[in-house]
């Protein structure tokens, strides 16, 4: 009999623990449901450049593919900013678009491409040296590119 009481008590605790958490209310659930009508955003952070052309090419390849159905923004810093100038040498990796071709496609798709101003200064790149369609990063632009959730990929 004691074992049955203990089992019943454990069962009762399990049922009680399945109750909705106190902090969850209907308004929060509705907000999540409403958000579903927006496209999700992909934020791709590219810190690699000529130092790791495979990572840079992979980031741009994913950005091109995802820009077909998602809101995409790219943020280049560290070595990545060196890929964004009008005079940057192109990179060609097997099975990838060239870096310049991928950037052209993304600009054509109106994807936001941002360069870190501090990294530009370190690399001695001036804003007027950036390719057309690429902007110097500003804090408010990091979140304004999408109304949905933001997934971040880091290259």
C-alpha positions in Angstrom: 0.0 0.0 0.0 2.9 2.4 0.8 4.4 1.8 -2.6 1.1 2.7 -4.3 0.8 5.9 -2.3 4.4 6.9 -3.2 3.8 6.1 -6.9 0.5 8.1 -6.8 2.3 11.0 -5.2 5.0 11.0 -7.9 2.4 10.8 -10.6 0.5 13.7 -9.1 3.8 15.8 -9.0 4.4 15.0 -12.6 1.0 16.2 -13.6 1.3 19.4 -11.7 4.8 20.1 -13.2 3.2 20.0 -16.7 1.1 23.1 -15.9 1.9 26.3 -17.9 4.6 28.3 -16.2 3.3 31.3 -14.3 5.1 33.9 -16.5 3.4 32.7 -19.7 0.2 34.6 -20.6 -2.0 34.7 -23.7 -0.5 38.0 -24.9 3.0 36.5 -25.2 1.6 33.5 -27.1 -0.2 35.8 -29.5 2.9 37.8 -30.2 4.8 34.7 -31.1 1.9 33.6 -33.4 1.8 37.1 -35.1 5.5 37.0 -35.7 5.0 33.9 -37.9 3.8 36.0 -40.8 7.2 37.7 -41.2 10.2 36.3 -43.0 13.0 35.3 -40.7 16.3 37.1 -41.0 19.7 35.7 -41.5 22.6 37.7 -40.1 25.9 36.5 -41.5 29.1 37.7 -39.7 32.1 37.4 -42.0 35.5 38.0 -40.3 37.5 35.9 -42.8 38.9 37.2 -46.1 42.1 36.3 -48.0 43.4 34.6 -44.8 40.7 31.9 -45.2 39.0 32.1 -48.6 37.0 29.0 -48.0 35.1 30.5 -45.1 34.5 33.7 -46.9 33.3 31.9 -50.0 31.0 29.7 -47.9 29.5 32.7 -46.2 28.7 34.4 -49.4 27.4 31.3 -51.1 25.0 30.7 -48.2 24.0 34.4 -48.3 23.1 34.2 -52.0 21.1 31.0 -51.5 19.2 32.3 -48.4 18.5 35.7 -50.0 16.1 34.0 -52.3 13.6 33.3 -49.4 14.9 35.1 -46.3 15.9 38.6 -45.2 19.7 38.6 -45.2 22.3 41.0 -43.9 26.0 40.6 -43.9 28.5 42.2 -41.5 32.2 42.1 -42.5 34.9 42.8 -40.0 38.6 41.9 -39.2 40.0 40.4 -42.5 36.6 40.3 -44.3 36.5 44.1 -44.9 39.4 43.7 -47.3 37.1 41.9 -49.8 34.7 44.8 -50.1 36.7 47.5 -51.9 36.4 48.4 -55.5 40.0 47.2 -56.1 39.8 43.9 -54.1 41.2 40.9 -55.8 38.6 38.2 -56.6 38.6 34.8 -55.0 37.6 31.6 -56.9 37.1 28.4 -55.0 36.0 25.1 -56.5 32.2 24.7 -56.4 31.6 28.4 -55.3 30.7 31.6 -57.1 33.6 34.0 -57.2 33.5 36.5 -54.3 32.9 39.4 -56.6 30.1 37.6 -58.4 28.5 36.7 -55.1 28.7 40.3 -53.9 27.2 41.5 -57.2 24.3 39.1 -56.8 23.7 40.1 -53.2 23.7 43.8 -54.1 21.3 43.0 -56.9 19.0 41.2 -54.4 19.2 44.4 -52.2 20.9 42.5 -49.4 22.3 44.8 -46.8 26.1 44.5 -46.7 27.9 46.3 -43.9 31.6 46.9 -43.2 33.0 47.5 -39.7 34.2 51.1 -39.5 37.0 50.3 -37.0 38.2 47.4 -39.0 38.2 49.5 -42.1 40.3 52.1 -40.3 42.8 49.4 -39.2 43.0 48.1 -42.8 43.3 51.7 -44.0 40.1 51.5 -46.1 38.1 54.7 -46.6 34.3 54.6 -47.1 34.6 55.9 -50.6 36.8 52.9 -51.4 33.9 50.4 -50.7 32.1 48.9 -53.7 28.8 50.5 -54.6 26.0 49.0 -52.5 28.1 48.3 -49.5 27.7 50.6 -46.4 29.6 51.4 -43.3 27.9 49.6 -40.4 25.7 51.6 -38.1 24.2 50.1 -34.9 20.5 50.6 -35.8 21.0 48.7 -39.1 21.8 45.5 -37.3 18.2 44.8 -36.4 16.1 46.8 -38.9 16.7 44.4 -41.8 13.9 42.0 -40.7 10.7 41.8 -38.7 11.0 38.1 -38.0 13.5 36.1 -35.9 17.2 36.5 -36.5 19.5 33.5 -37.1 23.2 34.3 -36.9 25.9 32.5 -38.8 29.6 33.2 -38.1 32.3 32.9 -40.6 
